[in-house]
Amino acid sequence: MIVFCHCSVGRRIICNSAFVLCVWDTIAEDMDSEVPNSPLPKAGKPEYQPVSRRPIADGFRRTAHAAVRVCLKYEIHPDAISYLSIVAAAIAAVCFWQAGPRPWLLILGPAFCYARLWCNMLDGMVALASGKASWRGEILNDLPDRMSDVLIFVGVAHSDFNSVISGYWAAIFALLTAYVGLFGQAVGVQREFSGLMSKPWRMVTLHVGAWITLGLIWWGNGQIHWGKLTVLDWTCVVVIVGCIQTIWIRLARIMRALRLKASNPGKG
C-alpha cells in the first residue's frame, strides 16, 4: 500500500507538470501568431534585451561557455534547455523521494539540483547568444523555475527523512519568494534577486541538509533527529525562515525604489 501511494504521488507530479507545459506551449504559440515576424538581428545580437537578469558568479557562468557554443552550432533552442531544467528537478525529486531504502541517492539529489540551476543559466545565455531572447522567453524561463522548486521540495516532503508538512511549507515559501521578486518588475522598477534565500541558496541549503543526513546514516548510527525534527526537517525550517527574510528584504527594496521613482518622475 505504501509503495502504491508513493507511485501515485510520483505519477501525479509528472502528469501535472506535463499538463502545465502543454497548456503553456499552446498559449504561447497563439500569442506568437499575433506578433508580426521580424528578421533576426545581425551578429547574433538580439533586438530584445531582458529587463533584468539574475547576477551570476563569473566562475559559474564560465562553466557554460562551451555548452553555449555547442547549442549554437547544433541550433538547440533555449526553450528545450528550459524544459531540461524541469527534467533535472524531477530526477532530483525522485532521488529524495526514494532515498529511504537507498541513502546514496542523497548524493545524486543535490547534484541534479545544481544541474537544474545550470540549465536555468544556460537557457538565458543561449537565448542571448542566438538572438532568440524575447518576452515569451522570459515567461518560459520563469515558469519551469517555479515548477522545479515545487518538484524538488515535494520530493523532499515525501522522503523517509522528512515530514510532509515541512517539505510542502518550504515549497510554498520558495514560490512566494520568487513571486515577490517579480513584484518590482511588474510595477515598473527593478526585479529583485536580493535576500538570503534566493533560488541558488535554497539549493545549497538543501544540499547541506541532504549530505549531513547521509553522513549521519553512514557514520552516525542512523540517528538523523535533532530533537523532534530530522535534519531535513530543520533544513526546510532554515529555508522557510530564510525565505521570510528574503521576502522582507525584497519588499523593502521595491518600496524604496517606488518612492524614489515617485519623487523623481522625470527619471521614471
Secondary structure, DSSP 8 states (H G I E B T S, - for coil): -HHHHHHHHHHHHHHHHHHHHHHHHHHHHHHHHTS------GGG--S---S------HHHHHTTHHHHHHHHHTT--HHHHHHHHHHHHHHHHHHHHTTTT-TTHHHHHHHHHHHHHHHHHHHHHHHHHHT---HHHHHHHHHHHHHHHHHHHHHHHTSTTS-HHHHHHHHHHHHHHHHHHHHHHHTTS-----STT-HHHHHHHHHHHHHHHHHHHHHSTT--EETTEEHHHHHHHHHHHHHHHHHHHHHHHHHHHHHHHHH-GGG-
